[in-house]
Amino acid sequence: MAPIQSAFADRWPKAEIVNLLDDGLTIDRARETDLSAAMIQRFVAFGRYGHAMGADGVLVTCSAFGPAIDQLALALPIPVLKPNEAMFHAAVAAGRRIGMLATFEPSVPTMTEEFEDYVASVGKSATLTTVVVPDAINLLRKGDADSHNRLVAEHAPQLAHCDAIMLAHFSTSRAAAAVRTAVATPVFTAPHAAVDRMRTLVQAGDD
């Protein structure tokens, strides 16, 4: 949760943020190749809980639940924002060859689909190459952020030929500084872009 808290502090400090965490969702998602109907139902129920608390918007920070986020957006009368759309916009603006560093492999198919859908929706031509960094997320879960960041940065040169590199997850954004020392390619992260987008949506709803 630290990356999104930091992004809110930087970009929208007046927002009151409440973190809803069900780490069982991530654990069970890792056991599924495809997102099951039961998992989608659990996810939507969790989002409904946030709305029942009085939330003005829901910002999802895990990229492994794309279809479930779509269902949640249909179910709630408030903005529901996917983690990565704003990052996609920035990366595609930098060029056609996009690389992505991921640490949670189950998220890659849904993120790839979201990227392709985004590119099609804006009429761009871009390709996505993904490198999965093994063990990094396990190190982060154990509290070893430094080793996580080092591993992610070590894999970054595999994407040095790209026009832009995206760090796939909110949790991966903490490695941005290390990655930028490893490659000259522009590096994009999701949290700050997502906060900017959520602020725009919520404030538009208040008008």
N, C-alpha and C positions, 0 to 999 in steps of 0.2 A: 504493500500500500504506500510505501514511502515515495515512489516516483510521482504518483498522482497527487499526493499531498503537497509535494514540493512544487509541482506545476500550478496547483491552485494558489499556493502562497505567492508565487511569482506573478501569475496572470490575473487572478481574481480573488484577492485576499478577503474581500467582504463576503464571499459565498460561505454559507454554513454547510459543511460537508459531513456526511455520516457514512462510514464505511460498513458495508454489509459483506461479510465473508462467510461462505460455506465451502470450506476446502474439500469437503466430501464430493462436491460437484467435479472438481478438477481431478481428484483421485479416480472417481468412477469414469469420467470422460476418457482418461488415459487407457482404460480397459476396452473401449469401444472403437472399432475402425470407423464406423459411421455413427452419426448422432442419432440415437434412438428416440422414438416417440415418448418413451417414459422419461428420458433425460430432458427433452424439450419441455415436458409438462412440469418437471421439477424446477427448471430454470424460470419458466413463466410464473410459477407460484412464488418463487423467491422475489422476482421483480414486482409482483403484485403487493407483496409485503412492503416493499420500499414505497410504493405509491400510497399504501394505507397509512404509512407514517406521516404523510403530508409532503412528500418530495415534489419539487417543481420540475425535476428532470432526473433521468437515470442514465449515468455514464457507465457503460460496461467496460471493464478493464482487462478482460480475458478474451483472446482472439479465437478460442476454440469452439465458440458457441454461435457461429454466424446465423444458421437457420432459426435457432432459438431466440436470438435477438430480434429477428424479423417478426416472429410470432408475438414477442413481448411488445414490440412497437405497435402492432395491430390491436393489442389488448388494452393498452393504456392511453389515456387522453393527454399525456404529457410527453415532452421530447424524450426519446430513447435513442441513445447515440452509440453506434458501433465504435470500437476503439481506434480503428485505423484509417477511416475514410479521409480525414484531413491530412494525414501523413502521405497517403497515396497521391493526393493532389500535389503536394510539394515535391515528391520524388519524381513524378511524371513530368512536372514542369522543368526538371533538370535534364531530362534526356529520355531516350527510348529503351536503353538497356538498364534494367533495374535489378539490383541484387538484394537479397534479404537474408539476414542472420537470425535464425530461430533457435530457441533452446527447448521448446516444448513441441515435440514432433506431431502429436495429434492435432495441433492447430494448423499445420501446414496446408492440408487440403482445403479447409474452409477459408483460410486467408488467401490462398491462390484463387479460389473461386470468386471471393470478394474483389480481389484485385482485377481479375479479368472482367467482372461485371462493371467495375468502376471505369476501366479503360474503355469498354464498349459504350458506356453511357455518356462519356464525354467525347467520343469520337476520336480517341487517340490510338496510336499504334505503339505498343510497348511490350517487351518481353520480361518475364520474371525468372530469375535464377535463385534458388534457395539453397543455403547451406545450413544444415542442422548441426549445432554444437553439442556433442554428447557430454553428459555428466554436469554441465554447467548449472542447470536448474536444481539438481540435487545438492550441489555445493551451496547454492543460494538458500535453499530450504534449511540447510544446516547452519546458516548464518555467516558463511564464508563468502562475502560479497567480493572481496579482493580477488580470490581465485576464480570466481565466476567471471569477473570483468577481464581477467587475464586470458582465460580460455576463449572468450568471445573475440577478443582482439587478435589472438593467435590465428583464428580462422578467417579474419577479415581479408587478408591478402588474396584469398581464393576468389574474391569478388572485386579485385582492384581494377579489372578490365571494364567494370560497369560504369555507367554515367552517374549512378546514385546508389547508395546502400541504405536500406531500411533496417532498423532494429525491430524485430517482429512484435515483441511484447512490451507491455508497460514495464515489466520487471527488467527487461533487457536494456532499457534506456539508461540505467545506471552505468552501463559499460561504454556510453557514448564517448567520453573523453579518451578512454583507452583505445577505442577503435580509431578515433581520429588521429591518434599518434601512429597508428599502424598503416594507414592508407591515406592517400591524398584525395581520394574520392569523397564527394559530399556525403555526409551521414545524416539521416533523418530519424527522428524519434516521434512517438505518438502522443505522449502526455500533454505537452504544451499546446499542440495543434488541437487536440480534443477539447481541452479546457476552453480555448478561444471559441470553438464552434458551439459548445454547450452554453456558454455565456450569451452568445448571439441568439440562440434558440429560446432560452429562458426569458431573456429580456424582451424579445419580440412578443412572447406570449403575455408579458405584463403590460404591454402598451394598449 
